Amino acid sequence: MVINTEKLEAITEVEKVMLPGLDQPVPTVWTEAGVVTQRVADAAERAGYVFAVDPTSIEASCIGGNIAMNA
């Protein structure tokens, strides 16, 4: 089976979210699986953060693939 996620491309800006078990909110970006990694890095940069990924694939890889491959 092949599942194509390229049209799943919704993304939010960075927001601070309280996660269970933590005392302070954590900067978080919500994305769908088909969001290109560069868009996440751009959102992080706008908020003053760095989303550190492999720079050679940042414009081609998607968040869903990064998670699936534990990249």
C-alpha positions in Angstrom: 0.0 0.0 0.0 1.2 3.5 -0.8 -0.2 6.5 1.1 0.4 9.9 -0.5 0.5 12.7 2.1 1.8 15.5 -0.2 -1.5 17.4 0.0 -1.5 17.3 3.8 0.3 20.6 4.2 -1.4 22.6 7.0 1.0 24.3 9.4 0.7 26.7 12.3 3.1 29.3 13.6 5.2 28.5 16.7 3.1 28.6 19.8 3.9 27.8 23.4 2.1 24.7 24.7 1.9 23.2 28.1 2.7 19.5 28.0 1.9 17.0 30.7 4.7 16.6 33.2 6.4 19.9 32.4 6.5 23.1 34.4 6.9 25.5 31.5 5.3 25.7 28.0 7.3 24.3 25.1 7.6 26.0 21.7 5.5 23.8 19.3 4.6 23.8 15.6 1.6 21.8 14.5 1.9 20.4 11.0 0.4 17.8 8.8 2.6 15.0 7.3 3.1 16.6 3.9 4.6 19.8 5.1 8.1 20.4 3.5 10.7 20.6 6.3 11.9 24.1 5.0 8.5 25.5 6.0 8.9 24.3 9.6 12.4 25.7 9.7 11.1 29.1 8.4 8.3 29.1 11.0 10.9 28.4 13.8 13.1 31.2 12.5 10.3 33.7 12.5 9.7 32.9 16.2 13.4 33.1 17.1 14.2 29.4 17.1 16.2 27.0 15.0 14.8 23.8 13.7 18.0 21.8 13.1 17.8 19.3 10.3 20.0 18.0 7.5 20.5 21.1 5.3 20.9 18.9 2.1 17.3 17.6 2.3 15.5 20.5 4.0 13.8 21.6 0.7 12.8 18.1 -0.4 11.9 16.1 2.7 8.5 16.3 4.5 7.8 16.2 8.2 5.9 12.9 7.9 8.9 11.2 6.3 11.3 12.7 8.9 9.1 11.2 11.7 8.7 7.9 9.9 12.5 7.6 9.5 13.3 8.9 12.9 15.4 11.6 11.2 
